[in-house]
Amino acid sequence: MITINENYLKLQASYLFSNIAKRVTAFQEANPEKEIIRLGIGDVTRALPAACITAFHKAIDEMGADTSFRGYGPEQGYDFLREAIARNDFQARGAEINADEIFISDGAKCDTGNIQELFTQDIKVAIPDPVYPVYLDTNVMAGRTGNFSDGRYQGLVYLDSTKANNYVPALPTEDVDLIYLCFPNNPTGSTITKEELSQWVQYAKEKKALILFDAAYEAFIRDESLPHSIFEIDGAREVAIEFRSYSKSAGFTGTRCAYTVVPKECMAFDSKGNAQPLHPLWNRRHCTKFNGVSYPVQRAAEAIYSADGQAQTKELIASYMRNADLIRQEMAGLGYDFVGGKNAPYIWIDAKGDSWEFFDMLLNKAGVVCTPGAGFGKCGEGYIRLSAFNSYANVEKAMARLREMLK
Ligand code: MLT
């Protein structure tokens, strides 16, 4: 008899963004004449940078001739991209990361979800609340939690991120082994200082723990005193893995390219307490389960680091941040309390009530899609998240509808 992994039965209904998409589709079917403005899921709306398109076309032409065609590439990614990343994203900021510590993949969602396969089931996992649901759900699937009760899974350590701590969680009071951090944060848009991040690195060293640092939104940082990478912090190479993505920074949500950094000194421990490097384990996993990102996509990603690519992605990000500025200004004008939107494309707004109710009201009365904070965890109840990923004209229109609705 084939039996199932019953941990899947512990999961809450459907994945947050699928649930939202279903509600939006149902609304659109019932109101076909209504124009919907999407400020929900963080999906980009502008075209790929021209430099990426040129490189993409060129690489596709190479694939069209026997003399330049490429079959399977290296699972870890082509050197041309790994080297560009090491140089531009890390060494240029004083972070010591080498090309062979970088694993190219098709998304930070997959990598942050898959990485937990390297660890035993009985580790203590610390997860922020609110949080990007992938970290939580993949640990539930792996059996690291008990049942869901009163808005939380038993057996996890939740790191409350609230207004009281400026959305940067305090160090856990009990010992934990695996810590998820995301800064600039999804969903709150909050940021962490170098001093605060150093405390986490110190904690991880003392407790022989590991930090999984999701830096998918680092390109949106405008305050240059903030760290873009955990590897800007001394000692982080031993206790941290970092995830990056081109999805939001260069419009790759549909193109798919991201990477994970596993420094050679980064260790976890075997049952005898001996330190084991994680780099060969992740390499083994990657080579066994993944066949690499396509050659044209990696060439398109490499083009981000060209002079044109840098200028074009900078302009792309600035355009989304202009939307974030507008949302901040409008929400302040409407008397709402919020954070984020300064160094991140998300604005986390106190909805002054139930977050799903606010979501429904916004959709039904204004035709605007947001993400209800409760979908990101118990601490998200009472909040909504607005994303800056849309055109300026649509954000203006959405804000006008919001003003009208709240009158
Ligand atoms: C979000 O809206 O939180 C993100 O777009 C989801 C993702 O990147 O998978």
Residues whose N, C-alpha, C, O or C-beta is under 5 A from the ligand:
A	BS01	MLT	G40 I41 G42 D43 K109 N186
